[in-house]
């Protein structure tokens, strides 16, 4: 029983970390990542402006 409760507690602690890592970030996948910030918008490494609603500084 102790082993089962330790497992449940550890899973409850890991869940928020997994959700945080699953978020979408500007310039992901084929965009190559963020190169720099221009006028509050993310500029991707491929030169395109990200459509993200997040504002960079």
RAMOBEL-V769375 format. One record per residue. RES is the residue in one small letter. PHI is phi as a letter, one per 40 degrees, with the letter a starting at -180 (* if undefined). D_FIRST is the distance of its C-alpha to the first C-alpha in Angstrom with 2 decimals. Layout:
# RAMOBEL-V769375
res:RES phi:PHI d_first:D_FIRST
res:RES phi:PHI d_first:D_FIRST
This chain:
# RAMOBEL-V769375
res:x phi:* d_first:0.00
res:x phi:c d_first:3.81
res:x phi:c d_first:5.41
res:x phi:c d_first:5.15
res:x phi:c d_first:6.32
res:x phi:c d_first:8.64
res:x phi:c d_first:9.93
res:x phi:c d_first:10.76
res:x phi:c d_first:12.45
res:x phi:c d_first:14.33
res:x phi:c d_first:15.55
res:x phi:c d_first:16.81
res:x phi:c d_first:18.66
res:x phi:c d_first:20.23
res:x phi:d d_first:21.49
res:x phi:c d_first:24.44
res:x phi:c d_first:25.57
res:x phi:c d_first:25.80
res:x phi:c d_first:27.76
res:x phi:c d_first:30.12
res:x phi:c d_first:30.90
res:x phi:c d_first:31.69
res:x phi:c d_first:34.57
res:x phi:c d_first:38.11
res:x phi:b d_first:40.48
res:x phi:d d_first:44.28
res:x phi:g d_first:46.11
res:x phi:c d_first:43.21
res:x phi:f d_first:43.60
res:x phi:c d_first:47.29
res:x phi:c d_first:48.57
res:x phi:g d_first:47.55
res:x phi:h d_first:45.95
res:x phi:c d_first:47.59
res:x phi:c d_first:50.87
res:x phi:a d_first:51.94
res:x phi:b d_first:52.41
res:x phi:a d_first:55.69
res:x phi:f d_first:56.60
res:x phi:g d_first:52.96
res:x phi:b d_first:52.09
res:x phi:c d_first:50.24
res:x phi:b d_first:52.51
res:x phi:c d_first:50.83
res:x phi:c d_first:51.74
res:x phi:c d_first:53.64
res:x phi:g d_first:55.87
res:x phi:c d_first:54.72
res:x phi:c d_first:53.60
res:x phi:c d_first:50.00
res:x phi:c d_first:49.62
res:x phi:c d_first:46.65
res:x phi:c d_first:46.83
res:x phi:c d_first:45.48
res:x phi:b d_first:48.20
res:x phi:b d_first:48.58
res:x phi:b d_first:50.53
